[in-house]
Amino acid sequence: MGTPLVRVTMANEIAAAAMTARMRLPDIEEKDKPKRRPIPDHIPRMEVELTPGAEACADCGGRLRRIGEDVTEELEYLPGRFIVNRIVRPRLTCACCKRFVQAPLPTRPIERGRPGPGLLAHVLVSKYADHLPLYRQSQIFDREGLDLDRSTLADWVGKSTALLEPLADAIGRHVLSGEAIFADDTPVQMLAPGTGKTQTARLRTYARDERPWGGDAPPAAWYRFSGDRKGQHPKDHLARYRGWMHADDYAGFEDLYRTGAIREVACMAHVLEHPVDCRALVGDCAPRPYLALPAGHRDGDRYRLLVNVESNISVYVLHEHPPFERPELRTAPNVQGNGHPIYLFVGSEAGGKAAAIAYTLIETAKLNAVDPHAWLANTLARIPDYKITKVDDLLPWKWRA
């Protein structure tokens, strides 16, 4: 009478072993694809076990028993240290009908990738807030015993910014809904394919900050990348904008002003370079701060004095302080900042677009006194499963640690 039971038990074990063997077959990798090195053992592990949540088979009600497990290692970064999240998913099979049960792997920022949201946020903030190029970050990781080359980090930047792009678009819509914005552009070098040289591209900024005049709208900065300085780019960016724009004397804005949809607020430094009475453009109702006075006018010296004061202050110093602290900075002699941040070049249009998205998110977080690393880490963990129609709920000024 014992023999049939033994045979059934052996058959069950053989079937389970065969299933386990199939589950452990390695993924087929392309010949040219570099092999992934294991994460060093000295990195601390934090283990999380995910179970299906049911003790009985959904098909027949039989008892589930453990036959093995799958382990996925995710390299994560906490401020000041690395850890490895070990996501353990036991493989269960029904003792009666042999049904296979396993908890699904949670959605991650980069599908089939190893970086956790905190590590991705660390790379983005280090590069775009702390101005630490990827090759230097790679050297720092190497001192920790982690082999993460620059190409790997660049791939992470591209994929994470693509995931965050809807959020950057939402910030852009918020900026362009204001009654007044600030616009400027910064030249950046971009590699020219096939030449071994670089060409001058542009990183354009459109900002909304109503705090100086008591506005309660959250401040925000929207960055856009373009491969050249043609005026068509701001035309496209500002096609739906209606209101005042404070900008320099860039000729590419002239067509926008001619439409009447956007009203010019001239830069004070350019007022003295190109004196003109703004009443000819906007009428006698123009408030006095917007009047650019011709050379020799009795108020000309007052405007020149203001320009001289501003010229002694680094623009980075002013932007890093709230409006109520700026008058004191303007009276301090020779207030200087760190000069230009460390910036090499962008490798392509795609790299420039990724930079624009990252700057939009990080600088907007900073304007709202939000820790960009904490916010980005939380957002990267949530956004893969977030409805695109509710993405505005993830904006930095709506986030609380």
KEMARDO-279782 format. One record per residue (C-alpha): chain; x, y, z. Coordinates in steps of 0.001 Angstrom, whole numbers, plus 500000, padded with zeros to 6 digits. Example, Ala and Ser with C-alpha at 12.3 -4.5 7.8 and 13.67 -1.06 7.14 Angstrom:
# KEMARDO-279782
REC  chaine      px      py      pz
REC       A  512300  495500  507800
REC       A  513670  498940  507140
# end
This chain:
# KEMARDO-279782
REC  chaine      px      py      pz
REC       A  500000  500000  500000
REC       A  502991  502317  500576
REC       A  504402  501998  497087
REC       A  501797  504133  495217
REC       A  502218  506923  497775
REC       A  505974  506869  497312
REC       A  505565  507011  493534
REC       A  503145  509930  493765
REC       A  505460  511802  496100
REC       A  508449  511158  493852
REC       A  506455  512264  490819
REC       A  505525  515492  492619
REC       A  509146  516154  493524
REC       A  510325  515441  489977
REC       A  507694  517791  488527
REC       A  508610  520492  491041
REC       A  512319  520055  490306
REC       A  511685  520331  486561
REC       A  509641  523494  487085
REC       A  512371  524984  489280
REC       A  514997  524179  486678
REC       A  512982  525938  484004
REC       A  512564  528971  486217
REC       A  516323  529222  486755
REC       A  517319  529144  483134
REC       A  519454  532241  482454
REC       A  518133  534926  480141
REC       A  519470  534782  476602
REC       A  521922  537649  476230
REC       A  523188  539226  473077
REC       A  526778  538323  472236
REC       A  527899  541933  472050
REC       A  526150  542935  475276
REC       A  528591  543310  478188
REC       A  527976  540964  481092
REC       A  526659  542527  484262
REC       A  529052  542263  487181
REC       A  527598  541189  490540
REC       A  527157  543789  493243
REC       A  530066  543445  495714
REC       A  529367  541435  498858
REC       A  530589  544208  501178
REC       A  527569  546380  500367
REC       A  524969  545865  503154
REC       A  521828  543958  502175
REC       A  518286  544856  503197
REC       A  515958  541949  502487
REC       A  512264  542292  501669
REC       A  510145  539191  501066
REC       A  507060  539429  498873
REC       A  504496  536630  499220
REC       A  501362  536064  497115
REC       A  499204  536779  500167
REC       A  497184  533545  499931
REC       A  497787  530287  501773
REC       A  495526  528174  499556
REC       A  495496  527503  495812
REC       A  493048  529736  493962
REC       A  492153  526898  491566
REC       A  491463  523965  493881
REC       A  491871  525236  497451
REC       A  494898  523030  498101
REC       A  497698  524025  500475
REC       A  500603  525971  498931
REC       A  504116  524835  499744
REC       A  507431  526550  499033
REC       A  509574  525053  496262
REC       A  512129  527810  495803
REC       A  512484  531550  495401
REC       A  513634  534289  493032
REC       A  515935  537009  494329
REC       A  516299  540376  492575
REC       A  519058  542662  493814
REC       A  518556  546408  493483
REC       A  521411  548785  494222
REC       A  520083  551691  496272
REC       A  521650  554829  497741
REC       A  520808  556426  501073
REC       A  522458  559762  501874
REC       A  526032  558874  502718
REC       A  525899  555124  502057
REC       A  524874  552411  499648
REC       A  522646  549459  500459
REC       A  521321  546543  498398
REC       A  517598  545835  498493
REC       A  517130  542064  498192
REC       A  513612  541561  496881
REC       A  512819  537905  497626
REC       A  509776  536344  495918
REC       A  509108  532765  497051
REC       A  507894  530372  494365
REC       A  504960  528328  495620
REC       A  503141  525389  494124
REC       A  499867  523753  495064
REC       A  500279  520306  496614
REC       A  497134  519102  494845
REC       A  496959  520585  491332
REC       A  500558  521764  490909
REC       A  499461  525362  490207
REC       A  502437  527764  490347
REC       A  502061  530963  492437
REC       A  504473  533877  492927
REC       A  504130  537562  493870
REC       A  504838  539915  490932
REC       A  507960  542058  490939
REC       A  506993  545653  491834
REC       A  507273  548287  489124
REC       A  510670  549975  489132
REC       A  511913  553236  487566
REC       A  514049  551388  484992
REC       A  512576  548109  483798
REC       A  515026  545223  484303
REC       A  517544  547726  485658
REC       A  519343  547608  488982
REC       A  519276  551214  490249
REC       A  516736  552124  492905
REC       A  514898  555473  492901
REC       A  517192  556921  495573
REC       A  520303  556127  493535
REC       A  518802  557634  490366
REC       A  517883  560775  492311
REC       A  521439  560939  493685
REC       A  522970  560781  490187
REC       A  520605  563456  488839
REC       A  521098  565848  491753
REC       A  524874  565330  491753
REC       A  525082  566158  488047
REC       A  522509  568933  487655
REC       A  522445  570561  491110
REC       A  525978  569955  492378
REC       A  527545  570135  488884
REC       A  529435  566864  489267
REC       A  530058  565323  485805
REC       A  529231  561655  485335
REC       A  532847  560615  484905
REC       A  533640  562044  488341
REC       A  530652  560281  489865
REC       A  531941  557061  488309
REC       A  535301  557621  490007
REC       A  533589  558192  493356
REC       A  531566  554981  492979
REC       A  534772  553129  492109
REC       A  536230  554104  495483
REC       A  533221  552343  497025
REC       A  534053  549207  495077
REC       A  531192  549725  492603
REC       A  531945  549377  488895
REC       A  529532  551920  487385
REC       A  531049  553459  484265
REC       A  529990  556742  482712
REC       A  527977  555106  479917
REC       A  525882  553245  482482
REC       A  525207  556448  484421
REC       A  524335  558275  481183
REC       A  521824  555539  480351
REC       A  520255  555955  483792
REC       A  519999  559725  483310
REC       A  518320  559320  479915
REC       A  515780  556755  481113
REC       A  514910  558506  484360
REC       A  514425  561916  482706
REC       A  512236  560297  480045
REC       A  510105  558887  482861
REC       A  509917  562321  484506
REC       A  509195  564281  481303
REC       A  505406  564558  481923
REC       A  506197  566252  485225
REC       A  508509  568756  483508
REC       A  505737  569450  480979
REC       A  503339  570147  483856
REC       A  505806  572668  485286
REC       A  506007  574297  481844
REC       A  502228  574693  481737
REC       A  502306  576280  485178
REC       A  505002  578762  484120
REC       A  503130  579828  480986
REC       A  499886  580343  482891
REC       A  501401  583308  484763
REC       A  500780  586948  483907
REC       A  504509  587701  483858
REC       A  507534  585513  483145
REC       A  511296  585904  482866
REC       A  513217  584561  479876
REC       A  516893  584047  479141
REC       A  519213  581619  477374
REC       A  522631  580150  478135
REC       A  525094  578885  475493
REC       A  526205  575265  475935
REC       A  528526  573208  473799
REC       A  527135  570166  471969
REC       A  529182  567531  470171
REC       A  528915  567789  466389
REC       A  528771  564205  465032
REC       A  531560  563252  462664
REC       A  533609  566413  463172
REC       A  535323  565782  466489
REC       A  534316  569311  467482
REC       A  531476  571018  469321
REC       A  528842  573472  468189
REC       A  527101  576129  470273
REC       A  523618  575140  471383
REC       A  521233  576910  473777
REC       A  519579  576062  477065
REC       A  516595  578399  477387
REC       A  514920  579273  480674
REC       A  511394  580533  481265
REC       A  510700  581339  484916
REC       A  507683  582372  486945
REC       A  508271  583972  490331
REC       A  505613  586312  491704
REC       A  506963  586491  495265
REC       A  508648  589922  494853
REC       A  505210  591560  494362
REC       A  503310  589448  496887
REC       A  501976  586779  494540
REC       A  501066  583409  496020
REC       A  501668  581241  492925
REC       A  504461  578678  493402
REC       A  507703  579774  491692
REC       A  508942  577540  488883
REC       A  511589  577389  486143
REC       A  511014  575661  482807
REC       A  514083  574762  480731
REC       A  514128  573964  477018
REC       A  517075  572859  474879
REC       A  517728  573864  471277
REC       A  520630  573002  469015
REC       A  521017  576606  467811
REC       A  519945  580173  468624
REC       A  517248  580576  465975
REC       A  514230  582630  466972
REC       A  511852  579882  465905
REC       A  512530  577994  469135
REC       A  511131  580619  471546
REC       A  508252  581116  469104
REC       A  507367  577458  469524
REC       A  507923  577485  473293
REC       A  505800  580606  473881
REC       A  503138  580079  471205
REC       A  500340  579901  473797
REC       A  501675  582455  476258
REC       A  499867  585732  476878
REC       A  501295  588346  479215
REC       A  504420  590295  480179
REC       A  507905  588935  479540
REC       A  511079  590293  481118
REC       A  513974  589454  478802
REC       A  517142  590814  477240
REC       A  517466  592384  473813
REC       A  517450  589082  471930
REC       A  516268  589714  468371
REC       A  514430  586380  468284
REC       A  511774  587813  470609
REC       A  510844  590674  468283
REC       A  508278  588708  466279
REC       A  506581  587665  469531
REC       A  506279  591286  470651
REC       A  504849  592330  467290
REC       A  501898  589981  467727
REC       A  500784  591922  470794
REC       A  500187  588722  472726
REC       A  503429  589172  474671
REC       A  504352  592566  476092
REC       A  508009  593419  476566
REC       A  509633  594317  479880
REC       A  513145  595340  478877
REC       A  516275  594362  480773
REC       A  517693  597372  482615
REC       A  521242  596824  481385
REC       A  520005  596814  477784
REC       A  517995  599958  478440
REC       A  521238  601923  478692
REC       A  522721  600193  475654
REC       A  519645  600823  473496
REC       A  517776  603805  474993
REC       A  514178  604177  473862
REC       A  511050  605646  475386
REC       A  508798  602648  476052
REC       A  505740  604906  475882
REC       A  506087  604690  472122
REC       A  505523  600933  472448
REC       A  502983  600542  475248
REC       A  501466  604000  475614
REC       A  501408  606514  478451
REC       A  499867  603961  480807
REC       A  503210  602177  481183
REC       A  504308  602149  484845
REC       A  507515  604081  485535
REC       A  509731  601014  486201
REC       A  509101  599937  482629
REC       A  510175  603263  481077
REC       A  513557  603116  479385
REC       A  514885  606655  479340
REC       A  517106  608109  476601
REC       A  520691  609065  477336
REC       A  520958  612506  478945
REC       A  517546  612307  480579
REC       A  517434  613671  484142
REC       A  516662  610180  485499
REC       A  519380  608510  483445
REC       A  521937  608670  486245
REC       A  519567  606900  488613
REC       A  519201  603992  486186
REC       A  522951  603823  485666
REC       A  523453  603688  489421
REC       A  521134  600689  489684
REC       A  522962  598928  486871
REC       A  526308  599536  488575
REC       A  524984  598046  491820
REC       A  523714  594932  490047
REC       A  527014  594489  488197
REC       A  528830  594008  491517
REC       A  526630  591074  492496
REC       A  526885  587596  491046
REC       A  523569  586522  489566
REC       A  523971  583192  491373
REC       A  524066  585000  494729
REC       A  520779  586792  494053
REC       A  518994  583674  492837
REC       A  520075  581688  495898
REC       A  518435  584170  498304
REC       A  514752  585085  498741
REC       A  513598  588547  497635
REC       A  513489  590051  501141
REC       A  517231  589351  501595
REC       A  518322  590837  498283
REC       A  518277  594556  499275
REC       A  520961  593865  501894
REC       A  523034  591985  499309
REC       A  522782  594924  496925
REC       A  524276  597268  499517
REC       A  527183  594944  500345
REC       A  530332  595808  498338
REC       A  531617  593342  495758
REC       A  529348  590423  496616
REC       A  530497  587524  494460
REC       A  529358  583953  494009
REC       A  531102  580822  492723
REC       A  531165  581967  489131
REC       A  529995  579571  486411
REC       A  529226  575983  487447
REC       A  531345  573159  486103
REC       A  529887  572229  482720
REC       A  531573  570338  479921
REC       A  529206  569700  477018
REC       A  526159  567693  475985
REC       A  526704  564763  473671
REC       A  523594  565157  471539
REC       A  520150  566736  471211
REC       A  518822  563896  473363
REC       A  521378  564694  476055
REC       A  520415  568361  475936
REC       A  516730  567476  476300
REC       A  517526  565255  479300
REC       A  519457  568149  480880
REC       A  516533  570524  480328
REC       A  514128  568114  482055
REC       A  516487  567589  484990
REC       A  517113  571314  485442
REC       A  513360  572012  485294
REC       A  512661  569573  488118
REC       A  515639  570346  490337
REC       A  515591  574145  490048
REC       A  511818  574261  490601
REC       A  512215  572139  493730
REC       A  514915  574494  495011
REC       A  512751  577555  494317
REC       A  510063  576001  496531
REC       A  512513  575126  499351
REC       A  512054  571399  498651
REC       A  514980  568993  498985
REC       A  515447  567875  495357
REC       A  516970  564502  496275
REC       A  514208  563514  498705
REC       A  511476  564673  496330
REC       A  512978  563007  493258
REC       A  513579  559729  495085
REC       A  509959  559644  496218
REC       A  508666  560695  492791
REC       A  510751  558159  490856
REC       A  509363  555404  493100
REC       A  505749  556500  492464
REC       A  505581  557810  488913
REC       A  505885  554474  487004
REC       A  502415  553474  488259
REC       A  500944  556988  488400
REC       A  498094  558026  486121
REC       A  499249  560585  483576
REC       A  496063  562603  484180
REC       A  497017  563065  487845
REC       A  500706  563868  487350
REC       A  500165  567413  488684
REC       A  499755  565861  492148
REC       A  503489  565054  492075
REC       A  504651  568658  491568
REC       A  507298  569704  494117
REC       A  505217  572387  495853
REC       A  502530  569752  496584
REC       A  505008  567316  498139
REC       A  505703  566938  501840
REC       A  508563  564861  503239
# end
